[in-house]
């Protein structure tokens, strides 16, 4: 159902460095295109994208309260890899990797350098 997610940034170069390094940890994720205002990563044509952008209205990018992007990964080890990499790249901790509830959900939570909240998760 999700076609793409766009996260605002006030520093496109910093966001490019953060997400380029972080998303390379997801098997097959690559930078698909870039403009002077936006960069997109994903798994190919017709697949969901994660994009960062300078706001169209040219006002400052701000973080939406309650908004979170969840990055699905293939296993629990990958949750740790993405979470640890994010912190090494300047993200802040929002909840270390571990099980959540009784459903088999396993996730780690962090905020990117712009304050956007993300999760890396495995369900199985």
N, C-alpha and C positions, 0 to 999 in steps of 0.2 A: 504494500500500500504506500509506503514512503518512497517518493521519488528522489528527494534530496533534502538536506538540512543545511541551513545557512547560519553561520555564527558571525556576529559582528566583531570587528577588530579596529583598534585605533593605530595599529602598527602592522601593516601587511607583511613587511619583511620579517619581523619577529614571528608572526603567525605562520608564515611559510616555513621558517626554520623549525619551529615547534612541531607543526603537523606533518611536515615532510619526514622528519626523523621518527615521530611517533607512529604514523601510519605505515611506514616501511616495515614495522614489526608485525603488521597484519599480512598474512600470506596473500600475495597478489595485489594488494592495494598500491596504486601508483598515482602520481600527479597526472591528471588527464588534460587540464588546460589552465591557462592563466591569462588575465588581462591586467591592465594597470590598476584595477580596483578589486579584482576577485581571483581566487585560486580554488580549483576543485580537484579532489582526489576520489578515487573509486576503483571499481573492479571491471570497468568496461562499459561499452554502450548499452543502454537499456537497464543498467543496474543502478541502485541508489548511490548518491554522491554525498560527500561531506564537503562543504564549501566555506571559505572564510571571505569576508568582504568588508570593504570600507562602506559605511552606510550611504545609501543612495542620496539621502537628504543632506548629506555633508555635515550633519550634527555628530556629536561624539557617540560612539558605540557604547551601549550599556548592557548589563546582564539582566536577563529576565528572571524574576523570582519564581521558582518552581519549574523552570525549564532545564531539561537535561537531555544530552545525547548519549545513547547507549551503543557501544561498539561491540558487536558480537564477534567472539573469537572461538577457535576450534577446541580449546581445552583449558583446564585450570592453570596449567603452566603458562599459557599465553596471557591469561588474566594478570598474572604476576609480572610477566615481561612488559606488557603495555603499561601497567600501573607504575612499575619501577622506572621504566624509561621516561614516562611523563614527569615523575618527580625529579629525575636527573636533568630534565630539560627545563625545569623551573616551575612545574605545576605544584599546587599545594594539595595536601591530603584532605579528602572528604570522607574517608572510610577505607581502611586497608582491605585487601582481598580476603575473602572468606565466604562461607555459606550464609545465605539469607533465607530464613524460614525453613520449612520442611519440604519444599518443592523440588530441590535439586538445583536451585539457582545459586550461582557462585559469582560474586562480583567484587570489583574494587572501584572506588570513586575518587575523582580528583577534579581540580579546577585548573584550566589552562592559564597562561600568563595574563589574559584579558579578564579572567574571572568566570568564564563559561564553565558550567558543570558537565562533566562527562563520566561515564562508567565503561569499564571493560567487563564483559560478562560471558559466562558459559552456562548453558542450561542443559543438564543431562544427568 
